[in-house]
């Protein structure tokens, strides 16, 4: 596994996850067109789970929705658990 490429990919995806949650919160406050929940969850699923979780906390966004409150931490555990297993095998 090319650790440099994985690190760059995860960094980009986590920044993207954070930014998308911030953007959606801004749109919600301004009553504008929103980012779909499917897109928010997809960004987290594709490796941006930590950024999405931090975005949820910083922007206080989607913290009441069980899909996000439970789903994002589970994604973090699965994704980074898999990375740790691959790293040490």
N, CA, C and O atoms as a GROMACS GRO file, in nm:
protein
  356
    1UNK      N    1   0.085  -0.117   0.000
    1UNK     CA    2   0.000   0.000   0.000
    1UNK      C    3   0.090   0.124   0.000
    1UNK      O    4   0.180   0.136   0.083
    2UNK      N    5   0.065   0.214  -0.092
    2UNK     CA    6   0.140   0.338  -0.102
    2UNK      C    7   0.089   0.434   0.005
    2UNK      O    8  -0.014   0.500  -0.014
    3UNK      N    9   0.159   0.443   0.116
    3UNK     CA   10   0.111   0.522   0.230
    3UNK      C   11   0.102   0.671   0.200
    3UNK      O   12   0.014   0.739   0.253
    4UNK      N   13   0.192   0.722   0.117
    4UNK     CA   14   0.186   0.864   0.081
    4UNK      C   15   0.059   0.898   0.007
    4UNK      O   16  -0.005   0.999   0.036
    5UNK      N   17   0.022   0.815  -0.090
    5UNK     CA   18  -0.100   0.839  -0.167
    5UNK      C   19  -0.223   0.826  -0.079
    5UNK      O   20  -0.318   0.904  -0.093
    6UNK      N   21  -0.224   0.728   0.010
    6UNK     CA   22  -0.338   0.709   0.101
    6UNK      C   23  -0.350   0.829   0.193
    6UNK      O   24  -0.461   0.878   0.216
    7UNK      N   25  -0.239   0.877   0.245
    7UNK     CA   26  -0.240   0.994   0.334
    7UNK      C   27  -0.295   1.117   0.262
    7UNK      O   28  -0.378   1.189   0.317
    8UNK      N   29  -0.249   1.141   0.141
    8UNK     CA   30  -0.297   1.256   0.063
    8UNK      C   31  -0.446   1.242   0.034
    8UNK      O   32  -0.521   1.338   0.050
    9UNK      N   33  -0.488   1.123  -0.008
    9UNK     CA   34  -0.630   1.100  -0.038
    9UNK      C   35  -0.717   1.127   0.085
    9UNK      O   36  -0.817   1.198   0.076
   10UNK      N   37  -0.679   1.070   0.199
   10UNK     CA   38  -0.758   1.088   0.321
   10UNK      C   39  -0.758   1.233   0.367
   10UNK      O   40  -0.860   1.282   0.417
   11UNK      N   41  -0.647   1.301   0.352
   11UNK     CA   42  -0.641   1.443   0.389
   11UNK      C   43  -0.737   1.524   0.303
   11UNK      O   44  -0.813   1.605   0.355
   12UNK      N   45  -0.734   1.502   0.173
   12UNK     CA   46  -0.822   1.575   0.081
   12UNK      C   47  -0.969   1.544   0.112
   12UNK      O   48  -1.052   1.634   0.118
   13UNK      N   49  -1.001   1.417   0.133
   13UNK     CA   50  -1.139   1.378   0.159
   13UNK      C   51  -1.190   1.433   0.292
   13UNK      O   52  -1.306   1.472   0.303
   14UNK      N   53  -1.103   1.437   0.392
   14UNK     CA   54  -1.145   1.490   0.522
   14UNK      C   55  -1.164   1.642   0.517
   14UNK      O   56  -1.257   1.694   0.578
   15UNK      N   57  -1.078   1.711   0.446
   15UNK     CA   58  -1.099   1.855   0.428
   15UNK      C   59  -1.228   1.879   0.351
   15UNK      O   60  -1.306   1.968   0.386
   16UNK      N   61  -1.251   1.800   0.248
   16UNK     CA   62  -1.374   1.812   0.169
   16UNK      C   63  -1.498   1.784   0.255
   16UNK      O   64  -1.597   1.856   0.246
   17UNK      N   65  -1.491   1.680   0.337
   17UNK     CA   66  -1.604   1.649   0.426
   17UNK      C   67  -1.634   1.764   0.520
   17UNK      O   68  -1.750   1.800   0.540
   18UNK      N   69  -1.530   1.822   0.578
   18UNK     CA   70  -1.546   1.936   0.668
   18UNK      C   71  -1.609   2.054   0.595
   18UNK      O   72  -1.703   2.115   0.645
   19UNK      N   73  -1.557   2.086   0.478
   19UNK     CA   74  -1.605   2.200   0.400
   19UNK      C   75  -1.751   2.180   0.358
   19UNK      O   76  -1.830   2.274   0.363
   20UNK      N   77  -1.786   2.060   0.317
   20UNK     CA   78  -1.924   2.034   0.273
   20UNK      C   79  -2.022   2.053   0.389
   20UNK      O   80  -2.129   2.110   0.370
   21UNK      N   81  -1.986   2.007   0.509
   21UNK     CA   82  -2.074   2.027   0.624
   21UNK      C   83  -2.088   2.175   0.656
   21UNK      O   84  -2.197   2.222   0.689
   22UNK      N   85  -1.978   2.250   0.648
   22UNK     CA   86  -1.984   2.394   0.673
   22UNK      C   87  -2.069   2.466   0.569
   22UNK      O   88  -2.148   2.554   0.602
   23UNK      N   89  -2.052   2.426   0.443
   23UNK     CA   90  -2.129   2.488   0.336
   23UNK      C   91  -2.278   2.459   0.352
   23UNK      O   92  -2.361   2.548   0.335
   24UNK      N   93  -2.313   2.334   0.386
   24UNK     CA   94  -2.453   2.299   0.403
   24UNK      C   95  -2.515   2.374   0.522
   24UNK      O   96  -2.630   2.417   0.514
   25UNK      N   97  -2.441   2.390   0.628
   25UNK     CA   98  -2.490   2.467   0.743
   25UNK      C   99  -2.514   2.612   0.704
   25UNK      O  100  -2.614   2.671   0.743
   26UNK      N  101  -2.423   2.668   0.628
   26UNK     CA  102  -2.439   2.807   0.582
   26UNK      C  103  -2.563   2.821   0.495
   26UNK      O  104  -2.639   2.917   0.508
   27UNK      N  105  -2.583   2.724   0.406
   27UNK     CA  106  -2.703   2.726   0.321
   27UNK      C  107  -2.830   2.711   0.404
   27UNK      O  108  -2.932   2.774   0.374
   28UNK      N  109  -2.825   2.630   0.508
   28UNK     CA  110  -2.941   2.610   0.594
   28UNK      C  111  -2.978   2.740   0.666
   28UNK      O  112  -3.095   2.776   0.673
   29UNK      N  113  -2.878   2.808   0.719
   29UNK     CA  114  -2.902   2.933   0.790
   29UNK      C  115  -2.958   3.039   0.696
   29UNK      O  116  -3.046   3.117   0.735
   30UNK      N  117  -2.909   3.043   0.575
   30UNK     CA  118  -2.953   3.143   0.478
   30UNK      C  119  -3.075   3.100   0.396
   30UNK      O  120  -3.119   3.171   0.306
   31UNK      N  121  -3.128   2.982   0.429
   31UNK     CA  122  -3.246   2.926   0.361
   31UNK      C  123  -3.224   2.917   0.210
   31UNK      O  124  -3.309   2.957   0.130
   32UNK      N  125  -3.109   2.862   0.173
   32UNK     CA  126  -3.076   2.841   0.032
   32UNK      C  127  -3.079   2.693  -0.001
   32UNK      O  128  -3.104   2.609   0.085
   33UNK      N  129  -3.054   2.663  -0.127
   33UNK     CA  130  -3.050   2.526  -0.174
   33UNK      C  131  -2.946   2.448  -0.094
   33UNK      O  132  -2.833   2.493  -0.079
   34UNK      N  133  -2.985   2.330  -0.044
   34UNK     CA  134  -2.901   2.253   0.048
   34UNK      C  135  -2.827   2.140  -0.021
   34UNK      O  136  -2.865   2.096  -0.130
   35UNK      N  137  -2.724   2.093   0.044
   35UNK     CA  138  -2.652   1.973   0.002
   35UNK      C  139  -2.735   1.854   0.052
   35UNK      O  140  -2.781   1.855   0.166
   36UNK      N  141  -2.754   1.754  -0.033
   36UNK     CA  142  -2.837   1.640   0.008
   36UNK      C  143  -2.767   1.558   0.116
   36UNK      O  144  -2.644   1.556   0.125
   37UNK      N  145  -2.848   1.492   0.199
   37UNK     CA  146  -2.792   1.405   0.303
   37UNK      C  147  -2.711   1.293   0.239
   37UNK      O  148  -2.611   1.249   0.294
   38UNK      N  149  -2.757   1.248   0.124
   38UNK     CA  150  -2.685   1.142   0.052
   38UNK      C  151  -2.543   1.187   0.018
   38UNK      O  152  -2.448   1.110   0.033
   39UNK      N  153  -2.527   1.310  -0.027
   39UNK     CA  154  -2.395   1.363  -0.059
   39UNK      C  155  -2.309   1.378   0.065
   39UNK      O  156  -2.191   1.346   0.062
   40UNK      N  157  -2.367   1.425   0.174
   40UNK     CA  158  -2.294   1.439   0.299
   40UNK      C  159  -2.242   1.304   0.348
   40UNK      O  160  -2.126   1.290   0.385
   41UNK      N  161  -2.330   1.203   0.346
   41UNK     CA  162  -2.291   1.069   0.390
   41UNK      C  163  -2.191   1.006   0.294
   41UNK      O  164  -2.100   0.934   0.337
   42UNK      N  165  -2.206   1.032   0.165
   42UNK     CA  166  -2.115   0.977   0.065
   42UNK      C  167  -1.974   1.033   0.084
   42UNK      O  168  -1.876   0.960   0.072
   43UNK      N  169  -1.963   1.161   0.113
   43UNK     CA  170  -1.831   1.222   0.138
   43UNK      C  171  -1.764   1.156   0.258
   43UNK      O  172  -1.644   1.132   0.258
   44UNK      N  173  -1.843   1.128   0.361
   44UNK     CA  174  -1.789   1.061   0.479
   44UNK      C  175  -1.750   0.917   0.446
   44UNK      O  176  -1.645   0.870   0.490
   45UNK      N  177  -1.832   0.850   0.372
   45UNK     CA  178  -1.808   0.710   0.337
   45UNK      C  179  -1.683   0.692   0.251
   45UNK      O  180  -1.614   0.591   0.262
   46UNK      N  181  -1.655   0.789   0.167
   46UNK     CA  182  -1.540   0.781   0.076
   46UNK      C  183  -1.408   0.822   0.141
   46UNK      O  184  -1.309   0.844   0.072
   47UNK      N  185  -1.408   0.833   0.273
   47UNK     CA  186  -1.284   0.860   0.343
   47UNK      C  187  -1.282   0.990   0.421
   47UNK      O  188  -1.184   1.020   0.489
   48UNK      N  189  -1.388   1.068   0.412
   48UNK     CA  190  -1.392   1.196   0.482
   48UNK      C  191  -1.467   1.192   0.613
   48UNK      O  192  -1.523   1.294   0.655
   49UNK      N  193  -1.470   1.077   0.678
   49UNK     CA  194  -1.551   1.061   0.798
   49UNK      C  195  -1.503   1.147   0.916
   49UNK      O  196  -1.585   1.203   0.989
   50UNK      N  197  -1.373   1.158   0.935
   50UNK     CA  198  -1.323   1.241   1.046
   50UNK      C  199  -1.352   1.388   1.019
   50UNK      O  200  -1.394   1.460   1.110
   51UNK      N  201  -1.330   1.433   0.897
   51UNK     CA  202  -1.361   1.572   0.861
   51UNK      C  203  -1.510   1.601   0.875
   51UNK      O  204  -1.549   1.708   0.920
   52UNK      N  205  -1.593   1.505   0.835
   52UNK     CA  206  -1.738   1.520   0.849
   52UNK      C  207  -1.777   1.529   0.995
   52UNK      O  208  -1.859   1.612   1.033
   53UNK      N  209  -1.718   1.444   1.078
   53UNK     CA  210  -1.750   1.445   1.221
   53UNK      C  211  -1.707   1.577   1.284
   53UNK      O  212  -1.782   1.636   1.362
   54UNK      N  213  -1.588   1.623   1.252
   54UNK     CA  214  -1.541   1.751   1.306
   54UNK      C  215  -1.632   1.864   1.256
   54UNK      O  216  -1.664   1.955   1.332
   55UNK      N  217  -1.672   1.859   1.129
   55UNK     CA  218  -1.764   1.958   1.075
   55UNK      C  219  -1.898   1.958   1.147
   55UNK      O  220  -1.957   2.063   1.173
   56UNK      N  221  -1.947   1.839   1.179
   56UNK     CA  222  -2.073   1.830   1.255
   56UNK      C  223  -2.061   1.903   1.388
   56UNK      O  224  -2.152   1.975   1.429
   57UNK      N  225  -1.948   1.884   1.456
   57UNK     CA  226  -1.929   1.944   1.588
   57UNK      C  227  -1.902   2.094   1.579
   57UNK      O  228  -1.959   2.173   1.655
   58UNK      N  229  -1.816   2.134   1.488
   58UNK     CA  230  -1.780   2.276   1.477
   58UNK      C  231  -1.899   2.360   1.434
   58UNK      O  232  -1.924   2.467   1.490
   59UNK      N  233  -1.973   2.311   1.333
   59UNK     CA  234  -2.084   2.389   1.279
   59UNK      C  235  -2.217   2.356   1.347
   59UNK      O  236  -2.320   2.417   1.315
   60UNK      N  237  -2.216   2.261   1.439
   60UNK     CA  238  -2.337   2.214   1.506
   60UNK      C  239  -2.444   2.181   1.403
   60UNK      O  240  -2.555   2.234   1.405
   61UNK      N  241  -2.406   2.093   1.313
   61UNK     CA  242  -2.491   2.062   1.199
   61UNK      C  243  -2.514   1.911   1.191
   61UNK      O  244  -2.420   1.833   1.198
   62UNK      N  245  -2.639   1.872   1.176
   62UNK     CA  246  -2.682   1.733   1.164
   62UNK      C  247  -2.654   1.652   1.289
   62UNK      O  248  -2.647   1.529   1.283
   63UNK      N  249  -2.639   1.718   1.403
   63UNK     CA  250  -2.607   1.647   1.526
   63UNK      C  251  -2.729   1.580   1.588
   63UNK      O  252  -2.713   1.497   1.677
   64UNK      N  253  -2.848   1.613   1.546
   64UNK     CA  254  -2.970   1.549   1.598
   64UNK      C  255  -3.017   1.433   1.512
   64UNK      O  256  -3.104   1.356   1.554
   65UNK      N  257  -2.962   1.419   1.395
   65UNK     CA  258  -3.003   1.313   1.304
   65UNK      C  259  -2.928   1.185   1.337
   65UNK      O  260  -2.805   1.184   1.335
   66UNK      N  261  -2.999   1.077   1.367
   66UNK     CA  262  -2.935   0.952   1.409
   66UNK      C  263  -2.844   0.896   1.300
   66UNK      O  264  -2.743   0.834   1.331
   67UNK      N  265  -2.880   0.918   1.172
   67UNK     CA  266  -2.796   0.868   1.063
   67UNK      C  267  -2.655   0.925   1.072
   67UNK      O  268  -2.557   0.856   1.042
   68UNK      N  269  -2.647   1.048   1.112
   68UNK     CA  270  -2.517   1.115   1.120
   68UNK      C  271  -2.453   1.094   1.257
   68UNK      O  272  -2.333   1.067   1.265
   69UNK      N  273  -2.532   1.105   1.363
   69UNK     CA  274  -2.478   1.093   1.498
   69UNK      C  275  -2.420   0.954   1.524
   69UNK      O  276  -2.320   0.942   1.594
   70UNK      N  277  -2.481   0.851   1.468
   70UNK     CA  278  -2.430   0.715   1.485
   70UNK      C  279  -2.349   0.668   1.364
   70UNK      O  280  -2.249   0.599   1.380
   71UNK      N  281  -2.392   0.706   1.245
   71UNK     CA  282  -2.330   0.655   1.123
   71UNK      C  283  -2.188   0.703   1.100
   71UNK      O  284  -2.102   0.624   1.060
   72UNK      N  285  -2.163   0.829   1.124
   72UNK     CA  286  -2.030   0.884   1.099
   72UNK      C  287  -1.925   0.820   1.193
   72UNK      O  288  -1.819   0.779   1.145
   73UNK      N  289  -1.952   0.810   1.324
   73UNK     CA  290  -1.852   0.743   1.410
   73UNK      C  291  -1.829   0.596   1.371
   73UNK      O  292  -1.717   0.547   1.381
   74UNK      N  293  -1.933   0.527   1.328
   74UNK     CA  294  -1.916   0.389   1.284
   74UNK      C  295  -1.827   0.385   1.160
   74UNK      O  296  -1.741   0.297   1.148
   75UNK      N  297  -1.846   0.478   1.068
   75UNK     CA  298  -1.761   0.485   0.949
   75UNK      C  299  -1.615   0.509   0.988
   75UNK      O  300  -1.525   0.449   0.930
   76UNK      N  301  -1.594   0.596   1.086
   76UNK     CA  302  -1.457   0.623   1.132
   76UNK      C  303  -1.393   0.494   1.183
   76UNK      O  304  -1.280   0.462   1.146
   77UNK      N  305  -1.464   0.423   1.267
   77UNK     CA  306  -1.409   0.299   1.323
   77UNK      C  307  -1.378   0.197   1.215
   77UNK      O  308  -1.272   0.134   1.217
   78UNK      N  309  -1.469   0.180   1.120
   78UNK     CA  310  -1.449   0.081   1.014
   78UNK      C  311  -1.334   0.123   0.923
   78UNK      O  312  -1.245   0.042   0.895
   79UNK      N  313  -1.335   0.248   0.876
   79UNK     CA  314  -1.233   0.294   0.782
   79UNK      C  315  -1.093   0.290   0.843
   79UNK      O  316  -1.001   0.236   0.783
   80UNK      N  317  -1.079   0.347   0.959
   80UNK     CA  318  -0.946   0.356   1.017
   80UNK      C  319  -0.903   0.224   1.081
   80UNK      O  320  -0.784   0.197   1.092
   81UNK      N  321  -0.999   0.142   1.122
   81UNK     CA  322  -0.967   0.006   1.164
   81UNK      C  323  -0.909  -0.074   1.049
   81UNK      O  324  -0.812  -0.148   1.066
   82UNK      N  325  -0.970  -0.060   0.932
   82UNK     CA  326  -0.921  -0.128   0.813
   82UNK      C  327  -0.781  -0.080   0.776
   82UNK      O  328  -0.694  -0.160   0.741
   83UNK      N  329  -0.758   0.050   0.783
   83UNK     CA  330  -0.626   0.106   0.751
   83UNK      C  331  -0.520   0.052   0.848
   83UNK      O  332  -0.410   0.016   0.806
   84UNK      N  333  -0.554   0.048   0.975
   84UNK     CA  334  -0.459  -0.003   1.074
   84UNK      C  335  -0.429  -0.151   1.048
   84UNK      O  336  -0.314  -0.193   1.055
   85UNK      N  337  -0.531  -0.229   1.017
   85UNK     CA  338  -0.510  -0.370   0.986
   85UNK      C  339  -0.420  -0.388   0.863
   85UNK      O  340  -0.330  -0.471   0.864
   86UNK      N  341  -0.444  -0.309   0.758
   86UNK     CA  342  -0.362  -0.317   0.638
   86UNK      C  343  -0.219  -0.271   0.666
   86UNK      O  344  -0.124  -0.326   0.611
   87UNK      N  345  -0.205  -0.171   0.750
   87UNK     CA  346  -0.074  -0.116   0.782
   87UNK      C  347   0.014  -0.219   0.850
   87UNK      O  348   0.132  -0.232   0.818
   88UNK      N  349  -0.045  -0.294   0.945
   88UNK     CA  350   0.034  -0.389   1.023
   88UNK      C  351   0.035  -0.532   0.967
   88UNK      O  352   0.094  -0.621   1.028
   89UNK      N  353  -0.029  -0.553   0.854
   89UNK     CA  354  -0.027  -0.690   0.798
   89UNK      C  355   0.072  -0.703   0.686
   89UNK      O  356   0.086  -0.811   0.628
   0.00000   0.00000   0.00000
